[in-house]
């Protein structure tokens, strides 16, 4: 089975929805993110979930 999460640590930053684009965010806002969230708390929740999953299901 292919992994769902990247095994590398990626620095995710909150992405603010603007509504100006079809997806609501520009490519440059989220191009380096693994996860998308509109606040630091949401990004942290995704990163905690990733850490828990990788601990339970290592390579």
C-alpha positions as CSV (number, residue, x, y, z in Angstrom):
1,X,0.0,0.0,0.0
2,X,1.3,3.5,-0.8
3,X,1.8,5.8,2.1
4,X,-0.8,8.6,2.6
5,X,1.7,11.0,4.3
6,X,5.2,12.1,3.3
7,X,7.9,10.6,5.5
8,X,9.8,13.9,5.4
9,X,8.9,16.8,7.7
10,X,7.4,19.6,5.7
11,X,6.9,23.0,7.1
12,X,3.2,23.7,6.5
13,X,1.8,27.2,6.7
14,X,-1.8,28.4,7.0
15,X,-3.4,29.2,3.7
16,X,-5.9,32.0,3.6
17,X,-9.0,31.4,1.5
18,X,-9.4,34.5,-0.8
19,X,-12.2,33.3,-3.1
20,X,-10.4,35.1,-5.9
21,X,-9.5,31.8,-7.7
22,X,-11.5,28.8,-8.6
23,X,-10.0,26.8,-5.7
24,X,-10.0,29.8,-3.4
25,X,-6.2,29.9,-3.0
26,X,-3.4,30.7,-5.3
27,X,-0.8,28.1,-6.2
28,X,2.0,30.2,-4.6
29,X,0.2,30.2,-1.3
30,X,0.1,26.5,-0.8
31,X,2.6,25.0,-3.3
32,X,5.0,23.8,-0.5
33,X,2.4,22.5,1.9
34,X,1.5,18.9,2.5
35,X,-1.7,19.9,4.3
36,X,-4.0,22.9,4.0
37,X,-5.6,24.8,6.8
38,X,-6.7,28.3,7.4
39,X,-5.2,28.7,10.9
40,X,-2.1,27.6,12.8
41,X,-4.3,25.4,14.9
42,X,-5.7,23.5,11.9
43,X,-2.2,23.0,10.5
44,X,-1.0,21.7,13.9
45,X,-3.9,19.3,14.1
46,X,-3.0,17.8,10.7
47,X,0.6,17.5,11.7
48,X,-0.3,15.8,15.0
49,X,-2.5,13.3,13.0
50,X,0.4,12.7,10.7
51,X,2.8,12.0,13.6
52,X,0.3,9.6,15.2
53,X,-0.2,7.7,12.0
54,X,3.5,7.4,11.2
55,X,4.1,6.2,14.8
56,X,1.4,3.5,14.4
57,X,2.3,2.6,10.9
58,X,6.0,3.1,10.3
59,X,7.7,2.3,7.0
